Amino acid sequence: MNIMMIAVVIAVAAIAAAAAVALRVTWKLTHPRRKPVESRPEEYSLQAYESVSFPSRESGITIRGWYIPAEGNGFEKSDRTLIFSHGYGQNRLEPHLPALSLAADLVSKGYNVLLFDFRNSGESSPALTTIGLREQQDLLGAIDFVKETRPEQKIGLVGFSMGAATSLMVGGLDERVETIIADSPFYSLQEYLEENLPQWTGLPRFPFNWLILTLSPLMLRANPRHVRPYEAVRQADKPILFIHGTKDATVPCSNSEQLYRLATHEASRLWLVPGTGHVRSYPHDPEAYIDHVIDFLRHAWNSEAETKSFAHAKKPSPID
């Protein structure tokens, strides 16, 4: 065997080895370890709640969660439900917030809350995790559930990271959704992964970024290029609140800044929270977080007719 043949064999072996590593990493990214649902609403003084299950829009997947009514927990009866969507590798608890603490705060302000587990998370059905692509079908199932069981309810979405991107893609186009709160969303999954994939995989950018982003659509039939929150934001004629920490090293706050510039509704807002990391704005200052969210929701819902008439007016500057 001459030197040229040896070089070819070594090159082919190296490519095959790199491809095998890329496929293994892709499998791990789409099968994150499932975290158990270890807390209960009672721990946050939410005594009244319903354990619910409903189908995803994708056949064969059952979604599970809790519906927490304001009235049952001692507050005024509400006709507004906020649907939470958690981040990648988390579940309905979003434990670093924690989501139940935020839910309790919002319930005390007169909002019903639905928390649920995306596919392959918490107590929902096993399936590929696709970082916002097929998860849209799960969120659509949650909206279907609320409208079918409580048709009088007005719906707002509250999402975190992957859940924020999913909320934008679903809520931006679904007329049943009236307002969206997106905490730490990414602008475009393909662009985000091209820049940040090494943080997820621990592998060098070359050649593994290209291999993973090329092989994963073929293996999973799930292409990151199809996860484009910016397209839905551009088409959404409804109020959106973007929340992002200025020290977010996971999804830089520039993602929300770019998305905010595409929002057309006059009531949309951007709140950049100084010094906070990824989905850490609520635990950093819960009182300020609730104040911003409630003020936004009141303007979004109570002034709906007025704000629609100014849909293309200049939006306010980011809140400091």
C-alpha positions as CSV (number, residue, x, y, z in Angstrom):
1,M,0.0,0.0,0.0
2,N,1.5,3.3,-1.1
3,I,1.6,6.5,1.0
4,M,-1.3,8.0,-0.9
5,M,-3.5,5.0,-0.1
6,I,-2.5,5.1,3.5
7,A,-3.4,8.8,3.6
8,V,-6.8,8.1,2.1
9,V,-7.6,5.3,4.5
10,I,-6.6,7.5,7.5
11,A,-8.7,10.4,6.2
12,V,-11.7,8.2,5.7
13,A,-11.3,6.7,9.1
14,A,-11.0,10.1,10.7
15,I,-14.2,11.3,8.9
16,A,-16.0,8.2,10.0
17,A,-14.9,8.6,13.6
18,A,-15.9,12.3,13.6
19,A,-19.3,11.5,12.0
20,A,-19.9,8.8,14.7
21,V,-19.1,11.3,17.5
22,A,-21.4,13.8,15.8
23,L,-24.2,11.4,15.6
24,R,-23.8,10.3,19.2
25,V,-23.8,13.9,20.4
26,T,-26.9,14.6,18.3
27,W,-28.7,11.7,19.9
28,K,-27.8,13.0,23.4
29,L,-29.0,16.5,22.5
30,T,-32.3,15.2,21.3
31,H,-32.7,12.9,24.3
32,P,-31.8,15.1,27.4
33,R,-32.1,13.4,30.7
34,R,-35.7,13.6,32.0
35,K,-36.0,15.5,35.3
36,P,-38.7,14.3,37.7
37,V,-41.5,16.6,38.8
38,E,-40.5,16.8,42.5
39,S,-42.4,19.9,43.7
40,R,-46.1,20.4,44.1
41,P,-48.3,23.5,44.0
42,E,-49.1,23.2,47.7
43,E,-45.5,24.0,48.6
44,Y,-46.2,27.5,47.2
45,S,-49.6,28.0,48.9
46,L,-51.5,26.9,45.8
47,Q,-54.0,24.5,47.3
48,A,-56.5,24.4,44.4
49,Y,-55.2,22.9,41.2
50,E,-56.2,20.3,38.6
51,S,-53.8,17.6,37.3
52,V,-54.5,17.6,33.6
53,S,-53.5,15.6,30.5
54,F,-54.3,16.4,26.9
55,P,-53.0,15.3,23.5
56,S,-50.3,17.1,21.6
57,R,-51.3,18.0,18.0
58,E,-48.8,15.3,17.1
59,S,-50.4,11.9,17.2
60,G,-49.5,9.5,20.0
61,I,-48.1,12.1,22.4
62,T,-49.8,12.9,25.7
63,I,-48.9,16.1,27.6
64,R,-49.4,16.4,31.4
65,G,-49.4,19.4,33.7
66,W,-51.4,21.4,36.2
67,Y,-54.2,24.0,35.7
68,I,-54.2,26.5,38.6
69,P,-57.3,28.7,38.9
70,A,-57.2,32.1,40.6
71,E,-60.7,31.7,42.1
72,G,-60.0,28.4,43.7
73,N,-57.0,29.8,45.5
74,G,-59.0,32.7,47.1
75,F,-58.7,35.3,44.4
76,E,-61.3,36.8,42.0
77,K,-62.6,34.7,39.2
78,S,-60.5,35.2,36.1
79,D,-61.2,34.9,32.4
80,R,-57.5,35.0,31.5
81,T,-55.2,32.0,31.4
82,L,-51.4,32.2,31.1
83,I,-49.8,29.1,29.6
84,F,-46.2,28.5,30.7
85,S,-43.6,26.9,28.4
86,H,-40.4,25.6,29.9
87,G,-36.8,25.5,28.6
88,Y,-34.7,22.8,27.0
89,G,-34.0,19.9,29.4
90,Q,-36.3,21.3,32.1
91,N,-39.9,20.5,33.0
92,R,-43.0,22.4,34.1
93,L,-41.2,23.4,37.4
94,E,-38.4,25.4,35.6
95,P,-36.6,24.9,39.0
96,H,-34.2,27.8,38.8
97,L,-37.1,30.3,38.7
98,P,-38.9,28.3,40.2
99,A,-42.0,28.4,37.9
100,L,-44.4,27.6,40.7
101,S,-43.3,30.7,42.6
102,L,-43.9,32.8,39.5
103,A,-47.2,31.0,39.0
104,A,-48.2,31.8,42.6
105,D,-47.4,35.5,42.1
106,L,-49.5,35.6,38.9
107,V,-52.4,33.7,40.4
108,S,-52.4,36.3,43.3
109,K,-52.7,39.0,40.7
110,G,-55.9,37.4,39.2
111,Y,-54.6,35.1,36.4
112,N,-55.2,31.4,35.9
113,V,-52.0,29.5,35.0
114,L,-51.4,26.3,33.1
115,L,-48.0,24.6,33.5
116,F,-47.2,21.6,31.4
117,D,-44.3,19.3,30.4
118,F,-43.2,19.3,26.8
119,R,-42.6,15.9,25.2
120,N,-39.8,13.9,26.7
121,S,-40.0,16.1,29.8
122,G,-41.5,15.6,33.3
123,E,-44.5,13.3,33.0
124,S,-45.3,13.7,29.3
125,S,-44.8,11.1,26.6
126,P,-41.3,10.1,25.4
127,A,-40.3,11.5,22.0
128,L,-37.5,13.4,20.4
129,T,-36.6,16.8,21.9
130,T,-36.3,19.1,18.9
131,I,-35.6,22.5,20.6
132,G,-38.8,24.2,19.5
133,L,-39.7,22.4,16.2
134,R,-42.1,19.7,17.2
135,E,-42.7,21.2,20.6
136,Q,-45.0,23.7,18.8
137,Q,-47.4,20.8,18.5
138,D,-47.4,20.3,22.3
139,L,-48.1,24.0,22.9
140,L,-50.9,24.0,20.4
141,G,-52.3,21.0,22.3
142,A,-52.2,23.1,25.5
143,I,-54.1,26.0,23.8
144,D,-56.6,23.5,22.4
145,F,-57.1,22.1,25.9
146,V,-57.8,25.5,27.5
147,K,-60.2,26.5,24.7
148,E,-62.1,23.2,24.7
149,T,-62.5,23.0,28.5
150,R,-62.7,26.7,29.3
151,P,-63.9,28.5,26.0
152,E,-64.4,31.8,27.8
153,Q,-60.7,32.1,28.7
154,K,-58.5,34.7,27.0
155,I,-55.0,33.2,26.5
156,G,-51.5,34.6,27.0
157,L,-48.3,32.7,26.7
158,V,-45.3,32.9,29.0
159,G,-42.2,31.1,27.7
160,F,-38.6,30.6,28.9
161,S,-35.6,30.0,26.6
162,M,-36.7,27.2,24.2
163,G,-40.2,27.7,25.6
164,A,-40.0,31.4,24.8
165,A,-39.0,30.7,21.2
166,T,-41.8,28.1,20.9
167,S,-44.3,30.6,22.4
168,L,-43.3,33.2,19.8
169,M,-43.6,30.7,16.9
170,V,-47.0,29.4,18.1
171,G,-48.5,32.6,19.6
172,G,-47.3,34.9,16.8
173,L,-49.5,33.0,14.3
174,D,-52.4,31.6,16.4
175,E,-55.3,34.0,16.6
176,R,-56.5,32.5,19.9
177,V,-53.3,33.9,21.6
178,E,-53.7,37.5,22.6
179,T,-50.4,38.3,24.1
180,I,-46.9,36.8,24.6
181,I,-44.2,37.1,27.3
182,A,-40.8,35.7,26.0
183,D,-38.1,35.4,28.6
184,S,-34.6,34.8,27.0
185,P,-35.7,33.5,23.5
186,F,-33.3,32.8,20.6
187,Y,-33.8,34.7,17.3
188,S,-33.2,31.7,15.0
189,L,-32.2,28.2,16.1
190,Q,-29.9,27.6,13.1
191,E,-28.0,30.8,13.7
192,Y,-27.9,30.2,17.4
193,L,-26.4,26.7,17.0
194,E,-23.9,27.8,14.5
195,E,-22.5,30.2,17.0
196,N,-23.1,28.4,20.3
197,L,-23.1,24.7,19.6
198,P,-19.6,24.1,21.1
199,Q,-21.1,25.3,24.5
200,W,-23.6,22.5,24.3
201,T,-21.4,19.7,23.0
202,G,-17.9,20.5,24.4
203,L,-16.6,19.7,20.9
204,P,-14.4,21.9,18.6
205,R,-16.4,24.1,16.2
206,F,-14.5,22.4,13.3
207,P,-15.5,19.9,12.0
208,F,-18.3,19.1,14.5
209,N,-20.6,22.1,14.0
210,W,-20.9,21.3,10.3
211,L,-21.3,17.5,10.9
212,I,-24.0,17.9,13.5
213,L,-26.0,20.5,11.6
214,T,-25.7,18.4,8.4
215,L,-26.4,15.0,9.9
216,S,-29.1,15.8,12.4
217,P,-31.8,16.7,9.8
218,L,-31.1,13.5,7.9
219,M,-31.2,11.3,11.0
220,L,-34.1,13.0,12.9
221,R,-36.2,14.6,10.1
222,A,-36.0,17.7,12.3
223,N,-34.1,20.6,10.7
224,P,-33.0,23.5,12.9
225,R,-33.5,25.8,9.9
226,H,-37.3,25.4,10.4
227,V,-37.1,26.9,13.9
228,R,-37.4,30.6,13.1
229,P,-39.1,32.7,15.9
230,Y,-38.2,35.9,14.0
231,E,-40.6,35.0,11.2
232,A,-43.6,34.6,13.6
233,V,-42.7,37.9,15.4
234,R,-42.6,39.7,12.1
235,Q,-46.2,38.5,11.4
236,A,-47.6,38.9,14.9
237,D,-50.0,41.7,15.3
238,K,-50.2,41.4,19.1
239,P,-48.3,42.7,22.2
240,I,-45.1,40.9,23.0
241,L,-42.9,41.5,26.1
242,F,-39.3,40.4,25.6
243,I,-37.3,39.9,28.8
244,H,-33.6,39.2,28.7
245,G,-30.6,39.5,31.1
246,T,-27.7,41.5,29.9
247,K,-25.2,39.0,31.2
248,D,-26.9,36.0,29.5
249,A,-24.0,33.8,28.3
250,T,-26.3,31.1,27.0
251,V,-28.5,33.1,24.7
252,P,-27.1,36.6,24.4
253,C,-29.6,39.5,24.9
254,S,-28.9,40.6,21.4
255,N,-31.4,37.9,20.3
256,S,-34.3,39.7,22.1
257,E,-33.1,43.0,20.8
258,Q,-33.3,41.7,17.3
259,L,-36.7,40.2,17.8
260,Y,-38.0,43.4,19.4
261,R,-37.1,45.4,16.4
262,L,-39.3,43.1,14.3
263,A,-42.4,43.4,16.6
264,T,-45.0,45.6,14.9
265,H,-47.5,46.1,17.7
266,E,-47.3,49.4,19.5
267,A,-47.8,47.7,22.9
268,S,-44.7,45.5,22.5
269,R,-41.9,46.0,25.0
270,L,-38.3,45.0,25.6
271,W,-37.0,44.8,29.2
272,L,-33.2,44.3,29.4
273,V,-32.4,43.3,33.0
274,P,-28.9,44.5,34.0
275,G,-26.4,41.9,35.2
276,T,-28.6,38.8,35.1
277,G,-28.0,35.5,33.3
278,H,-30.1,33.1,31.3
279,V,-33.7,33.0,32.6
280,R,-32.5,34.5,35.9
281,S,-34.4,37.8,35.8
282,Y,-37.2,36.6,38.0
283,P,-35.1,35.1,40.8
284,H,-32.8,38.2,40.6
285,D,-35.7,40.5,41.6
286,P,-39.1,38.8,41.7
287,E,-41.0,42.0,42.7
288,A,-39.6,44.0,39.7
289,Y,-40.3,41.1,37.4
290,I,-43.9,40.8,38.5
291,D,-44.4,44.6,38.3
292,H,-43.1,44.6,34.7
293,V,-45.2,41.6,33.7
294,I,-48.4,42.8,35.3
295,D,-48.1,46.3,33.9
296,F,-47.5,44.8,30.4
297,L,-50.5,42.5,30.7
298,R,-52.8,45.2,31.9
299,H,-51.9,47.4,29.0
300,A,-51.9,44.6,26.5
301,W,-55.4,43.4,27.5
302,N,-57.1,46.5,28.9
303,S,-56.1,48.7,26.0
304,E,-56.4,46.2,23.2
305,A,-58.7,48.2,21.0
306,E,-56.6,51.4,21.5
307,T,-53.2,49.7,20.8
308,K,-54.4,47.9,17.7
309,S,-55.2,51.3,16.2
310,F,-51.5,52.2,16.6
311,A,-50.2,48.9,15.3
312,H,-47.4,50.5,13.3
313,A,-46.6,53.4,15.6
314,K,-43.1,53.8,17.1
315,K,-42.6,51.4,20.0
316,P,-41.1,52.5,23.3
317,S,-37.4,52.2,24.1
318,P,-36.2,49.3,26.2
319,I,-37.0,49.5,29.8
320,D,-33.9,50.1,32.0
